[in-house]
Amino acid sequence: MGRDDIGELSVGKAADFFAIDSESLELVGTFNDPAGLLATTGYSKPADYVFVGGKIICEKGVLKGIDEEETAREANKKVKELIK
């Protein structure tokens, strides 16, 4: 891709990554193959933590900086307007 600011977690690099709690029941035994964890378990829950550009945007499954309930209400209102 010709970019030297991505590809590893280190100082000065862009950092987009997520983390999930591997201690949950549906993930028992996956510590043996962390690379195949998502493909083999069909894990579909939200990530516990999400970092974009090195900044945390989701913590303990909750988006930071927005009111999720209000956003959902507004989005549903717009959908109703679109399908009238």
PDB file with SEQRES, HELIX, SHEET and CRYST1 records, atoms N, CA, C and O in Angstrom:
SEQRES   1 A   84  MET GLY ARG ASP ASP ILE GLY GLU LEU SER VAL GLY LYS          
SEQRES   2 A   84  ALA ALA ASP PHE PHE ALA ILE ASP SER GLU SER LEU GLU          
SEQRES   3 A   84  LEU VAL GLY THR PHE ASN ASP PRO ALA GLY LEU LEU ALA          
SEQRES   4 A   84  THR THR GLY TYR SER LYS PRO ALA ASP TYR VAL PHE VAL          
SEQRES   5 A   84  GLY GLY LYS ILE ILE CYS GLU LYS GLY VAL LEU LYS GLY          
SEQRES   6 A   84  ILE ASP GLU GLU GLU THR ALA ARG GLU ALA ASN LYS LYS          
SEQRES   7 A   84  VAL LYS GLU LEU ILE LYS                                      
HELIX    1 AA1 LEU A   25  LEU A   27  5                                   3    
HELIX    2 AA2 THR A   30  ASN A   32  5                                   3    
HELIX    3 AA3 PRO A   34  GLY A   36  5                                   3    
HELIX    4 AA4 LEU A   37  THR A   41  1                                   5    
HELIX    5 AA5 GLU A   68  LEU A   82  1                                  15    
SHEET    1 AA1 4 PHE A  17  ALA A  19  0                                        
SHEET    2 AA1 4 TYR A  49  VAL A  52 -1                                        
SHEET    3 AA1 4 LYS A  55  GLU A  59 -1                                        
SHEET    4 AA1 4 VAL A  62  LEU A  63 -1                                        
CRYST1    1.000    1.000    1.000  90.00  90.00  90.00 P 1           1          
ATOM      1  N   MET A   1       0.816  -1.187   0.000  1.00  0.00           N  
ATOM      2  CA  MET A   1       0.000   0.000   0.000  1.00  0.00           C  
ATOM      3  C   MET A   1       0.863   1.255   0.000  1.00  0.00           C  
ATOM      4  O   MET A   1       0.349   2.355  -0.209  1.00  0.00           O  
ATOM      5  N   GLY A   2       2.133   1.113   0.225  1.00  0.00           N  
ATOM      6  CA  GLY A   2       3.009   2.266   0.193  1.00  0.00           C  
ATOM      7  C   GLY A   2       2.897   3.188   1.396  1.00  0.00           C  
ATOM      8  O   GLY A   2       3.271   4.357   1.313  1.00  0.00           O  
ATOM      9  N   ARG A   3       2.389   2.682   2.508  1.00  0.00           N  
ATOM     10  CA  ARG A   3       2.239   3.515   3.711  1.00  0.00           C  
ATOM     11  C   ARG A   3       3.139   2.972   4.806  1.00  0.00           C  
ATOM     12  O   ARG A   3       3.154   1.770   5.071  1.00  0.00           O  
ATOM     13  N   ASP A   4       3.881   3.853   5.433  1.00  0.00           N  
ATOM     14  CA  ASP A   4       4.726   3.414   6.536  1.00  0.00           C  
ATOM     15  C   ASP A   4       4.168   3.817   7.899  1.00  0.00           C  
ATOM     16  O   ASP A   4       4.832   3.648   8.922  1.00  0.00           O  
ATOM     17  N   ASP A   5       2.923   4.359   7.909  1.00  0.00           N  
ATOM     18  CA  ASP A   5       2.315   4.765   9.179  1.00  0.00           C  
ATOM     19  C   ASP A   5       1.326   3.734   9.699  1.00  0.00           C  
ATOM     20  O   ASP A   5       0.618   3.992  10.672  1.00  0.00           O  
ATOM     21  N   ILE A   6       1.269   2.558   9.055  1.00  0.00           N  
ATOM     22  CA  ILE A   6       0.360   1.502   9.482  1.00  0.00           C  
ATOM     23  C   ILE A   6       1.106   0.172   9.507  1.00  0.00           C  
ATOM     24  O   ILE A   6       2.239   0.078   9.033  1.00  0.00           O  
ATOM     25  N   GLY A   7       0.465  -0.857  10.062  1.00  0.00           N  
ATOM     26  CA  GLY A   7       1.025  -2.194  10.012  1.00  0.00           C  
ATOM     27  C   GLY A   7       1.601  -2.715  11.314  1.00  0.00           C  
ATOM     28  O   GLY A   7       1.942  -3.894  11.409  1.00  0.00           O  
ATOM     29  N   GLU A   8       1.714  -1.861  12.317  1.00  0.00           N  
ATOM     30  CA  GLU A   8       2.208  -2.308  13.614  1.00  0.00           C  
ATOM     31  C   GLU A   8       1.741  -1.343  14.697  1.00  0.00           C  
ATOM     32  O   GLU A   8       1.445  -0.178  14.431  1.00  0.00           O  
ATOM     33  N   LEU A   9       1.682  -1.850  15.914  1.00  0.00           N  
ATOM     34  CA  LEU A   9       1.344  -0.993  17.049  1.00  0.00           C  
ATOM     35  C   LEU A   9       2.637  -0.471  17.653  1.00  0.00           C  
ATOM     36  O   LEU A   9       3.345  -1.194  18.353  1.00  0.00           O  
ATOM     37  N   SER A  10       2.933   0.778  17.378  1.00  0.00           N  
ATOM     38  CA  SER A  10       4.123   1.409  17.947  1.00  0.00           C  
ATOM     39  C   SER A  10       3.939   2.919  17.944  1.00  0.00           C  
ATOM     40  O   SER A  10       3.074   3.448  17.247  1.00  0.00           O  
ATOM     41  N   VAL A  11       4.754   3.600  18.723  1.00  0.00           N  
ATOM     42  CA  VAL A  11       4.667   5.053  18.853  1.00  0.00           C  
ATOM     43  C   VAL A  11       4.784   5.706  17.482  1.00  0.00           C  
ATOM     44  O   VAL A  11       5.680   5.385  16.702  1.00  0.00           O  
ATOM     45  N   GLY A  12       3.858   6.636  17.199  1.00  0.00           N  
ATOM     46  CA  GLY A  12       3.888   7.373  15.946  1.00  0.00           C  
ATOM     47  C   GLY A  12       3.127   6.727  14.805  1.00  0.00           C  
ATOM     48  O   GLY A  12       3.005   7.325  13.736  1.00  0.00           O  
ATOM     49  N   LYS A  13       2.611   5.519  15.002  1.00  0.00           N  
ATOM     50  CA  LYS A  13       1.845   4.828  13.962  1.00  0.00           C  
ATOM     51  C   LYS A  13       0.351   5.034  14.208  1.00  0.00           C  
ATOM     52  O   LYS A  13      -0.078   5.232  15.345  1.00  0.00           O  
ATOM     53  N   ALA A  14      -0.439   4.986  13.124  1.00  0.00           N  
ATOM     54  CA  ALA A  14      -1.895   5.032  13.265  1.00  0.00           C  
ATOM     55  C   ALA A  14      -2.328   3.746  13.971  1.00  0.00           C  
ATOM     56  O   ALA A  14      -1.761   2.685  13.712  1.00  0.00           O  
ATOM     57  N   ALA A  15      -3.313   3.824  14.848  1.00  0.00           N  
ATOM     58  CA  ALA A  15      -3.725   2.643  15.605  1.00  0.00           C  
ATOM     59  C   ALA A  15      -5.233   2.484  15.570  1.00  0.00           C  
ATOM     60  O   ALA A  15      -5.949   3.158  16.311  1.00  0.00           O  
ATOM     61  N   ASP A  16      -5.720   1.596  14.712  1.00  0.00           N  
ATOM     62  CA  ASP A  16      -7.127   1.223  14.670  1.00  0.00           C  
ATOM     63  C   ASP A  16      -7.199  -0.255  15.045  1.00  0.00           C  
ATOM     64  O   ASP A  16      -6.663  -1.102  14.330  1.00  0.00           O  
ATOM     65  N   PHE A  17      -7.847  -0.564  16.145  1.00  0.00           N  
ATOM     66  CA  PHE A  17      -7.979  -1.959  16.554  1.00  0.00           C  
ATOM     67  C   PHE A  17      -9.136  -2.093  17.530  1.00  0.00           C  
ATOM     68  O   PHE A  17      -9.656  -1.100  18.040  1.00  0.00           O  
ATOM     69  N   PHE A  18      -9.534  -3.342  17.783  1.00  0.00           N  
ATOM     70  CA  PHE A  18     -10.607  -3.597  18.734  1.00  0.00           C  
ATOM     71  C   PHE A  18     -10.175  -4.700  19.688  1.00  0.00           C  
ATOM     72  O   PHE A  18      -9.233  -5.444  19.418  1.00  0.00           O  
ATOM     73  N   ALA A  19     -10.877  -4.789  20.804  1.00  0.00           N  
ATOM     74  CA  ALA A  19     -10.602  -5.832  21.790  1.00  0.00           C  
ATOM     75  C   ALA A  19     -11.920  -6.414  22.273  1.00  0.00           C  
ATOM     76  O   ALA A  19     -12.909  -5.702  22.450  1.00  0.00           O  
ATOM     77  N   ILE A  20     -11.910  -7.720  22.480  1.00  0.00           N  
ATOM     78  CA  ILE A  20     -13.090  -8.389  23.029  1.00  0.00           C  
ATOM     79  C   ILE A  20     -12.671  -9.177  24.263  1.00  0.00           C  
ATOM     80  O   ILE A  20     -11.508  -9.555  24.405  1.00  0.00           O  
ATOM     81  N   ASP A  21     -13.619  -9.419  25.145  1.00  0.00           N  
ATOM     82  CA  ASP A  21     -13.373 -10.163  26.375  1.00  0.00           C  
ATOM     83  C   ASP A  21     -13.324 -11.650  26.047  1.00  0.00           C  
ATOM     84  O   ASP A  21     -14.354 -12.255  25.751  1.00  0.00           O  
ATOM     85  N   SER A  22     -12.148 -12.232  26.097  1.00  0.00           N  
ATOM     86  CA  SER A  22     -11.999 -13.648  25.745  1.00  0.00           C  
ATOM     87  C   SER A  22     -12.373 -14.578  26.896  1.00  0.00           C  
ATOM     88  O   SER A  22     -12.256 -15.797  26.768  1.00  0.00           O  
ATOM     89  N   GLU A  23     -12.818 -14.020  28.008  1.00  0.00           N  
ATOM     90  CA  GLU A  23     -13.216 -14.839  29.151  1.00  0.00           C  
ATOM     91  C   GLU A  23     -14.709 -15.176  29.129  1.00  0.00           C  
ATOM     92  O   GLU A  23     -15.206 -15.814  30.057  1.00  0.00           O  
ATOM     93  N   SER A  24     -15.429 -14.760  28.090  1.00  0.00           N  
ATOM     94  CA  SER A  24     -16.859 -15.051  28.031  1.00  0.00           C  
ATOM     95  C   SER A  24     -17.084 -16.512  27.631  1.00  0.00           C  
ATOM     96  O   SER A  24     -16.224 -17.125  27.000  1.00  0.00           O  
ATOM     97  N   LEU A  25     -18.228 -17.058  27.995  1.00  0.00           N  
ATOM     98  CA  LEU A  25     -18.521 -18.473  27.803  1.00  0.00           C  
ATOM     99  C   LEU A  25     -18.407 -18.915  26.347  1.00  0.00           C  
ATOM    100  O   LEU A  25     -17.860 -19.981  26.067  1.00  0.00           O  
ATOM    101  N   GLU A  26     -18.915 -18.108  25.421  1.00  0.00           N  
ATOM    102  CA  GLU A  26     -18.890 -18.527  24.013  1.00  0.00           C  
ATOM    103  C   GLU A  26     -17.484 -18.556  23.416  1.00  0.00           C  
ATOM    104  O   GLU A  26     -17.294 -19.072  22.314  1.00  0.00           O  
ATOM    105  N   LEU A  27     -16.507 -18.015  24.122  1.00  0.00           N  
ATOM    106  CA  LEU A  27     -15.134 -17.993  23.607  1.00  0.00           C  
ATOM    107  C   LEU A  27     -14.198 -18.945  24.347  1.00  0.00           C  
ATOM    108  O   LEU A  27     -12.982 -18.866  24.176  1.00  0.00           O  
ATOM    109  N   VAL A  28     -14.744 -19.841  25.165  1.00  0.00           N  
ATOM    110  CA  VAL A  28     -13.915 -20.794  25.901  1.00  0.00           C  
ATOM    111  C   VAL A  28     -13.051 -21.586  24.923  1.00  0.00           C  
ATOM    112  O   VAL A  28     -13.551 -22.129  23.936  1.00  0.00           O  
ATOM    113  N   GLY A  29     -11.765 -21.645  25.204  1.00  0.00           N  
ATOM    114  CA  GLY A  29     -10.829 -22.421  24.395  1.00  0.00           C  
ATOM    115  C   GLY A  29     -10.211 -21.683  23.235  1.00  0.00           C  
ATOM    116  O   GLY A  29      -9.300 -22.208  22.595  1.00  0.00           O  
ATOM    117  N   THR A  30     -10.672 -20.487  22.940  1.00  0.00           N  
ATOM    118  CA  THR A  30     -10.158 -19.779  21.761  1.00  0.00           C  
ATOM    119  C   THR A  30      -8.794 -19.157  21.985  1.00  0.00           C  
ATOM    120  O   THR A  30      -8.169 -18.688  21.033  1.00  0.00           O  
ATOM    121  N   PHE A  31      -8.316 -19.144  23.226  1.00  0.00           N  
ATOM    122  CA  PHE A  31      -6.987 -18.571  23.479  1.00  0.00           C  
ATOM    123  C   PHE A  31      -5.900 -19.358  22.758  1.00  0.00           C  
ATOM    124  O   PHE A  31      -4.796 -18.847  22.574  1.00  0.00           O  
ATOM    125  N   ASN A  32      -6.191 -20.600  22.344  1.00  0.00           N  
ATOM    126  CA  ASN A  32      -5.217 -21.409  21.606  1.00  0.00           C  
ATOM    127  C   ASN A  32      -4.996 -20.902  20.193  1.00  0.00           C  
ATOM    128  O   ASN A  32      -3.934 -21.125  19.612  1.00  0.00           O  
ATOM    129  N   ASP A  33      -6.001 -20.215  19.627  1.00  0.00           N  
ATOM    130  CA  ASP A  33      -5.904 -19.727  18.252  1.00  0.00           C  
ATOM    131  C   ASP A  33      -6.534 -18.345  18.150  1.00  0.00           C  
ATOM    132  O   ASP A  33      -7.603 -18.204  17.556  1.00  0.00           O  
ATOM    133  N   PRO A  34      -5.897 -17.322  18.715  1.00  0.00           N  
ATOM    134  CA  PRO A  34      -6.511 -15.990  18.691  1.00  0.00           C  
ATOM    135  C   PRO A  34      -6.726 -15.451  17.283  1.00  0.00           C  
ATOM    136  O   PRO A  34      -7.659 -14.678  17.066  1.00  0.00           O  
ATOM    137  N   ALA A  35      -5.893 -15.833  16.323  1.00  0.00           N  
ATOM    138  CA  ALA A  35      -6.060 -15.341  14.951  1.00  0.00           C  
ATOM    139  C   ALA A  35      -7.329 -15.887  14.312  1.00  0.00           C  
ATOM    140  O   ALA A  35      -7.946 -15.205  13.494  1.00  0.00           O  
ATOM    141  N   GLY A  36      -7.727 -17.094  14.666  1.00  0.00           N  
ATOM    142  CA  GLY A  36      -8.918 -17.700  14.077  1.00  0.00           C  
ATOM    143  C   GLY A  36     -10.163 -17.540  14.924  1.00  0.00           C  
ATOM    144  O   GLY A  36     -11.221 -18.062  14.574  1.00  0.00           O  
ATOM    145  N   LEU A  37     -10.052 -16.829  16.029  1.00  0.00           N  
ATOM    146  CA  LEU A  37     -11.144 -16.700  16.983  1.00  0.00           C  
ATOM    147  C   LEU A  37     -12.451 -16.256  16.341  1.00  0.00           C  
ATOM    148  O   LEU A  37     -13.471 -16.920  16.523  1.00  0.00           O  
ATOM    149  N   LEU A  38     -12.454 -15.175  15.610  1.00  0.00           N  
ATOM    150  CA  LEU A  38     -13.699 -14.640  15.049  1.00  0.00           C  
ATOM    151  C   LEU A  38     -14.276 -15.537  13.970  1.00  0.00           C  
ATOM    152  O   LEU A  38     -15.494 -15.703  13.889  1.00  0.00           O  
ATOM    153  N   ALA A  39     -13.424 -16.116  13.144  1.00  0.00           N  
ATOM    154  CA  ALA A  39     -13.906 -16.971  12.059  1.00  0.00           C  
ATOM    155  C   ALA A  39     -14.465 -18.287  12.576  1.00  0.00           C  
ATOM    156  O   ALA A  39     -15.445 -18.794  12.031  1.00  0.00           O  
ATOM    157  N   THR A  40     -13.868 -18.844  13.607  1.00  0.00           N  
ATOM    158  CA  THR A  40     -14.290 -20.164  14.066  1.00  0.00           C  
ATOM    159  C   THR A  40     -15.450 -20.137  15.047  1.00  0.00           C  
ATOM    160  O   THR A  40     -16.171 -21.129  15.162  1.00  0.00           O  
ATOM    161  N   THR A  41     -15.652 -19.043  15.750  1.00  0.00           N  
ATOM    162  CA  THR A  41     -16.732 -19.006  16.738  1.00  0.00           C  
ATOM    163  C   THR A  41     -17.989 -18.324  16.236  1.00  0.00           C  
ATOM    164  O   THR A  41     -19.054 -18.494  16.829  1.00  0.00           O  
ATOM    165  N   GLY A  42     -17.897 -17.562  15.166  1.00  0.00           N  
ATOM    166  CA  GLY A  42     -19.048 -16.805  14.695  1.00  0.00           C  
ATOM    167  C   GLY A  42     -19.439 -15.720  15.681  1.00  0.00           C  
ATOM    168  O   GLY A  42     -20.617 -15.381  15.794  1.00  0.00           O  
ATOM    169  N   TYR A  43     -18.478 -15.179  16.386  1.00  0.00           N  
ATOM    170  CA  TYR A  43     -18.707 -14.154  17.407  1.00  0.00           C  
ATOM    171  C   TYR A  43     -19.395 -12.955  16.777  1.00  0.00           C  
ATOM    172  O   TYR A  43     -18.895 -12.390  15.804  1.00  0.00           O  
ATOM    173  N   SER A  44     -20.541 -12.561  17.329  1.00  0.00           N  
ATOM    174  CA  SER A  44     -21.303 -11.475  16.706  1.00  0.00           C  
ATOM    175  C   SER A  44     -21.675 -10.349  17.672  1.00  0.00           C  
ATOM    176  O   SER A  44     -22.455  -9.464  17.322  1.00  0.00           O  
ATOM    177  N   LYS A  45     -21.128 -10.381  18.870  1.00  0.00           N  
ATOM    178  CA  LYS A  45     -21.429  -9.315  19.828  1.00  0.00           C  
ATOM    179  C   LYS A  45     -20.582  -8.083  19.518  1.00  0.00           C  
ATOM    180  O   LYS A  45     -19.564  -8.183  18.832  1.00  0.00           O  
ATOM    181  N   PRO A  46     -21.004  -6.915  20.026  1.00  0.00           N  
ATOM    182  CA  PRO A  46     -20.173  -5.718  19.828  1.00  0.00           C  
ATOM    183  C   PRO A  46     -18.816  -5.880  20.512  1.00  0.00           C  
ATOM    184  O   PRO A  46     -18.690  -6.598  21.504  1.00  0.00           O  
ATOM    185  N   ALA A  47     -17.826  -5.215  19.979  1.00  0.00           N  
ATOM    186  CA  ALA A  47     -16.503  -5.231  20.607  1.00  0.00           C  
ATOM    187  C   ALA A  47     -16.578  -4.538  21.962  1.00  0.00           C  
ATOM    188  O   ALA A  47     -17.371  -3.617  22.153  1.00  0.00           O  
ATOM    189  N   ASP A  48     -15.760  -4.980  22.887  1.00  0.00           N  
ATOM    190  CA  ASP A  48     -15.721  -4.342  24.202  1.00  0.00           C  
ATOM    191  C   ASP A  48     -15.001  -3.001  24.142  1.00  0.00           C  
ATOM    192  O   ASP A  48     -15.386  -2.050  24.822  1.00  0.00           O  
ATOM    193  N   TYR A  49     -13.958  -2.931  23.325  1.00  0.00           N  
ATOM    194  CA  TYR A  49     -13.176  -1.699  23.170  1.00  0.00           C  
ATOM    195  C   TYR A  49     -12.842  -1.507  21.699  1.00  0.00           C  
ATOM    196  O   TYR A  49     -12.496  -2.467  21.010  1.00  0.00           O  
ATOM    197  N   VAL A  50     -12.941  -0.268  21.211  1.00  0.00           N  
ATOM    198  CA  VAL A  50     -12.551   0.068  19.840  1.00  0.00           C  
ATOM    199  C   VAL A  50     -11.690   1.323  19.895  1.00  0.00           C  
ATOM    200  O   VAL A  50     -12.045   2.312  20.537  1.00  0.00           O  
ATOM    201  N   PHE A  51     -10.560   1.265  19.215  1.00  0.00           N  
ATOM    202  CA  PHE A  51      -9.641   2.397  19.126  1.00  0.00           C  
ATOM    203  C   PHE A  51      -9.509   2.796  17.665  1.00  0.00           C  
ATOM    204  O   PHE A  51      -9.308   1.935  16.808  1.00  0.00           O  
ATOM    205  N   VAL A  52      -9.616   4.072  17.368  1.00  0.00           N  
ATOM    206  CA  VAL A  52      -9.428   4.596  16.014  1.00  0.00           C  
ATOM    207  C   VAL A  52      -8.429   5.739  16.111  1.00  0.00           C  
ATOM    208  O   VAL A  52      -8.621   6.688  16.871  1.00  0.00           O  
ATOM    209  N   GLY A  53      -7.378   5.636  15.340  1.00  0.00           N  
ATOM    210  CA  GLY A  53      -6.332   6.649  15.404  1.00  0.00           C  
ATOM    211  C   GLY A  53      -5.709   6.744  16.785  1.00  0.00           C  
ATOM    212  O   GLY A  53      -5.235   7.804  17.192  1.00  0.00           O  
ATOM    213  N   GLY A  54      -5.714   5.619  17.507  1.00  0.00           N  
ATOM    214  CA  GLY A  54      -5.145   5.587  18.844  1.00  0.00           C  
ATOM    215  C   GLY A  54      -6.051   6.122  19.932  1.00  0.00           C  
ATOM    216  O   GLY A  54      -5.671   6.135  21.103  1.00  0.00           O  
ATOM    217  N   LYS A  55      -7.254   6.567  19.563  1.00  0.00           N  
ATOM    218  CA  LYS A  55      -8.197   7.113  20.546  1.00  0.00           C  
ATOM    219  C   LYS A  55      -9.329   6.119  20.768  1.00  0.00           C  
ATOM    220  O   LYS A  55      -9.835   5.510  19.825  1.00  0.00           O  
ATOM    221  N   ILE A  56      -9.717   5.966  22.027  1.00  0.00           N  
ATOM    222  CA  ILE A  56     -10.795   5.037  22.340  1.00  0.00           C  
ATOM    223  C   ILE A  56     -12.139   5.662  21.960  1.00  0.00           C  
ATOM    224  O   ILE A  56     -12.467   6.767  22.392  1.00  0.00           O  
ATOM    225  N   ILE A  57     -12.915   4.932  21.137  1.00  0.00           N  
ATOM    226  CA  ILE A  57     -14.235   5.433  20.745  1.00  0.00           C  
ATOM    227  C   ILE A  57     -15.362   4.563  21.288  1.00  0.00           C  
ATOM    228  O   ILE A  57     -16.527   4.961  21.266  1.00  0.00           O  
ATOM    229  N   CYS A  58     -15.014   3.380  21.773  1.00  0.00           N  
ATOM    230  CA  CYS A  58     -15.999   2.483  22.374  1.00  0.00           C  
ATOM    231  C   CYS A  58     -15.350   1.845  23.597  1.00  0.00           C  
ATOM    232  O   CYS A  58     -14.275   1.252  23.504  1.00  0.00           O  
ATOM    233  N   GLU A  59     -16.013   1.973  24.737  1.00  0.00           N  
ATOM    234  CA  GLU A  59     -15.458   1.438  25.979  1.00  0.00           C  
ATOM    235  C   GLU A  59     -16.508   0.592  26.678  1.00  0.00           C  
ATOM    236  O   GLU A  59     -17.617   1.059  26.939  1.00  0.00           O  
ATOM    237  N   LYS A  60     -16.160  -0.648  26.978  1.00  0.00           N  
ATOM    238  CA  LYS A  60     -17.077  -1.602  27.603  1.00  0.00           C  
ATOM    239  C   LYS A  60     -18.356  -1.735  26.788  1.00  0.00           C  
ATOM    240  O   LYS A  60     -19.445  -1.864  27.348  1.00  0.00           O  
ATOM    241  N   GLY A  61     -18.221  -1.703  25.448  1.00  0.00           N  
ATOM    242  CA  GLY A  61     -19.351  -1.883  24.549  1.00  0.00           C  
ATOM    243  C   GLY A  61     -20.207  -0.655  24.322  1.00  0.00           C  
ATOM    244  O   GLY A  61     -21.225  -0.737  23.633  1.00  0.00           O  
ATOM    245  N   VAL A  62     -19.824   0.479  24.880  1.00  0.00           N  
ATOM    246  CA  VAL A  62     -20.620   1.707  24.763  1.00  0.00           C  
ATOM    247  C   VAL A  62     -19.836   2.747  23.973  1.00  0.00           C  
ATOM    248  O   VAL A  62     -18.685   3.044  24.293  1.00  0.00           O  
ATOM    249  N   LEU A  63     -20.475   3.302  22.928  1.00  0.00           N  
ATOM    250  CA  LEU A  63     -19.831   4.354  22.147  1.00  0.00           C  
ATOM    251  C   LEU A  63     -19.635   5.592  23.001  1.00  0.00           C  
ATOM    252  O   LEU A  63     -20.525   5.983  23.757  1.00  0.00           O  
ATOM    253  N   LYS A  64     -18.478   6.201  22.879  1.00  0.00           N  
ATOM    254  CA  LYS A  64     -18.188   7.418  23.645  1.00  0.00           C  
ATOM    255  C   LYS A  64     -18.521   8.639  22.792  1.00  0.00           C  
ATOM    256  O   LYS A  64     -18.325   8.626  21.577  1.00  0.00           O  
ATOM    257  N   GLY A  65     -19.020   9.684  23.429  1.00  0.00           N  
ATOM    258  CA  GLY A  65     -19.236  10.944  22.743  1.00  0.00           C  
ATOM    259  C   GLY A  65     -20.571  11.091  22.043  1.00  0.00           C  
ATOM    260  O   GLY A  65     -20.846  12.142  21.466  1.00  0.00           O  
ATOM    261  N   ILE A  66     -21.416  10.056  22.079  1.00  0.00           N  
ATOM    262  CA  ILE A  66     -22.757  10.194  21.512  1.00  0.00           C  
ATOM    263  C   ILE A  66     -23.768   9.562  22.461  1.00  0.00           C  
ATOM    264  O   ILE A  66     -23.434   8.676  23.248  1.00  0.00           O  
ATOM    265  N   ASP A  67     -24.990  10.027  22.375  1.00  0.00           N  
ATOM    266  CA  ASP A  67     -26.094   9.435  23.122  1.00  0.00           C  
ATOM    267  C   ASP A  67     -26.715   8.387  22.202  1.00  0.00           C  
ATOM    268  O   ASP A  67     -27.451   8.724  21.276  1.00  0.00           O  
ATOM    269  N   GLU A  68     -26.412   7.107  22.463  1.00  0.00           N  
ATOM    270  CA  GLU A  68     -26.870   6.037  21.579  1.00  0.00           C  
ATOM    271  C   GLU A  68     -28.390   5.976  21.476  1.00  0.00           C  
ATOM    272  O   GLU A  68     -28.925   5.771  20.387  1.00  0.00           O  
ATOM    273  N   GLU A  69     -29.089   6.149  22.587  1.00  0.00           N  
ATOM    274  CA  GLU A  69     -30.551   6.085  22.565  1.00  0.00           C  
ATOM    275  C   GLU A  69     -31.136   7.211  21.724  1.00  0.00           C  
ATOM    276  O   GLU A  69     -32.040   6.979  20.922  1.00  0.00           O  
ATOM    277  N   GLU A  70     -30.631   8.422  21.899  1.00  0.00           N  
ATOM    278  CA  GLU A  70     -31.112   9.566  21.116  1.00  0.00           C  
ATOM    279  C   GLU A  70     -30.791   9.377  19.638  1.00  0.00           C  
ATOM    280  O   GLU A  70     -31.618   9.680  18.778  1.00  0.00           O  
ATOM    281  N   THR A  71     -29.611   8.883  19.344  1.00  0.00           N  
ATOM    282  CA  THR A  71     -29.221   8.635  17.955  1.00  0.00           C  
ATOM    283  C   THR A  71     -30.141   7.602  17.319  1.00  0.00           C  
ATOM    284  O   THR A  71     -30.556   7.769  16.172  1.00  0.00           O  
ATOM    285  N   ALA A  72     -30.466   6.537  18.049  1.00  0.00           N  
ATOM    286  CA  ALA A  72     -31.371   5.510  17.536  1.00  0.00           C  
ATOM    287  C   ALA A  72     -32.768   6.079  17.305  1.00  0.00           C  
ATOM    288  O   ALA A  72     -33.398   5.779  16.291  1.00  0.00           O  
ATOM    289  N   ARG A  73     -33.260   6.905  18.244  1.00  0.00           N  
ATOM    290  CA  ARG A  73     -34.582   7.535  18.077  1.00  0.00           C  
ATOM    291  C   ARG A  73     -34.623   8.399  16.821  1.00  0.00           C  
ATOM    292  O   ARG A  73     -35.555   8.307  16.023  1.00  0.00           O  
ATOM    293  N   GLU A  74     -33.608   9.235  16.657  1.00  0.00           N  
ATOM    294  CA  GLU A  74     -33.548  10.119  15.488  1.00  0.00           C  
ATOM    295  C   GLU A  74     -33.443   9.317  14.192  1.00  0.00           C  
ATOM    296  O   GLU A  74     -34.078   9.661  13.196  1.00  0.00           O  
ATOM    297  N   ALA A  75     -32.653   8.260  14.202  1.00  0.00           N  
ATOM    298  CA  ALA A  75     -32.505   7.429  13.006  1.00  0.00           C  
ATOM    299  C   ALA A  75     -33.822   6.748  12.656  1.00  0.00           C  
ATOM    300  O   ALA A  75     -34.196   6.691  11.485  1.00  0.00           O  
ATOM    301  N   ASN A  76     -34.529   6.231  13.660  1.00  0.00           N  
ATOM    302  CA  ASN A  76     -35.822   5.599  13.404  1.00  0.00           C  
ATOM    303  C   ASN A  76     -36.836   6.599  12.871  1.00  0.00           C  
ATOM    304  O   ASN A  76     -37.651   6.262  12.012  1.00  0.00           O  
ATOM    305  N   LYS A  77     -36.791   7.823  13.375  1.00  0.00           N  
ATOM    306  CA  LYS A  77     -37.683   8.870  12.883  1.00  0.00           C  
ATOM    307  C   LYS A  77     -37.418   9.128  11.397  1.00  0.00           C  
ATOM    308  O   LYS A  77     -38.355   9.254  10.609  1.00  0.00           O  
ATOM    309  N   LYS A  78     -36.148   9.205  11.022  1.00  0.00           N  
ATOM    310  CA  LYS A  78     -35.777   9.445   9.620  1.00  0.00           C  
ATOM    311  C   LYS A  78     -36.198   8.284   8.728  1.00  0.00           C  
ATOM    312  O   LYS A  78     -36.651   8.495   7.603  1.00  0.00           O  
ATOM    313  N   VAL A  79     -36.048   7.057   9.228  1.00  0.00           N  
ATOM    314  CA  VAL A  79     -36.462   5.888   8.446  1.00  0.00           C  
ATOM    315  C   VAL A  79     -37.961   5.944   8.191  1.00  0.00           C  
ATOM    316  O   VAL A  79     -38.403   5.680   7.073  1.00  0.00           O  
ATOM    317  N   LYS A  80     -38.749   6.284   9.205  1.00  0.00           N  
ATOM    318  CA  LYS A  80     -40.199   6.391   9.033  1.00  0.00           C  
ATOM    319  C   LYS A  80     -40.551   7.437   7.986  1.00  0.00           C  
ATOM    320  O   LYS A  80     -41.473   7.241   7.195  1.00  0.00           O  
ATOM    321  N   GLU A  81     -39.819   8.549   7.978  1.00  0.00           N  
ATOM    322  CA  GLU A  81     -40.049   9.592   6.973  1.00  0.00           C  
ATOM    323  C   GLU A  81     -39.731   9.077   5.571  1.00  0.00           C  
ATOM    324  O   GLU A  81     -40.441   9.389   4.615  1.00  0.00           O  
ATOM    325  N   LEU A  82     -38.680   8.302   5.453  1.00  0.00           N  
ATOM    326  CA  LEU A  82     -38.266   7.787   4.142  1.00  0.00           C  
ATOM    327  C   LEU A  82     -39.243   6.775   3.562  1.00  0.00           C  
ATOM    328  O   LEU A  82     -39.416   6.714   2.344  1.00  0.00           O  
ATOM    329  N   ILE A  83     -39.888   5.978   4.419  1.00  0.00           N  
ATOM    330  CA  ILE A  83     -40.758   4.921   3.901  1.00  0.00           C  
ATOM    331  C   ILE A  83     -42.224   5.327   3.811  1.00  0.00           C  
ATOM    332  O   ILE A  83     -43.079   4.487   3.530  1.00  0.00           O  
ATOM    333  N   LYS A  84     -42.526   6.599   4.044  1.00  0.00           N  
ATOM    334  CA  LYS A  84     -43.905   7.080   3.907  1.00  0.00           C  
ATOM    335  C   LYS A  84     -44.326   7.062   2.470  1.00  0.00           C  
ATOM    336  O   LYS A  84     -45.456   7.432   2.152  1.00  0.00           O  
TER     337      LYS A  84                                                      
END                                                                             
